């Protein structure tokens, strides 16, 4: 077994559980669009939350971070692509 194979085997150990109820980042959009995106996702039955996000480039609160539950990620992507 080569050194590389031993490293890959070491990195592959363990068990990774994915929690479907965990909130994951879905999108970072402009602050004017964010609340409307959250409302549209909630109308489609997706549990979505949002919060203002500081943009380090402009140094203002100009972005909005939208998060959805992991189980709703595919549905949220479909809803967002239809808008």
Secondary structure, 3 states (H helix, E strand, C coil): CCHHHHHHHHHCCCCCCCCCCCEEEEEEEEHHHHHHHHHHHHHCCCCEEEEEEEECCCCEEEEEEEEEEHHHHHHHHHHHHCC
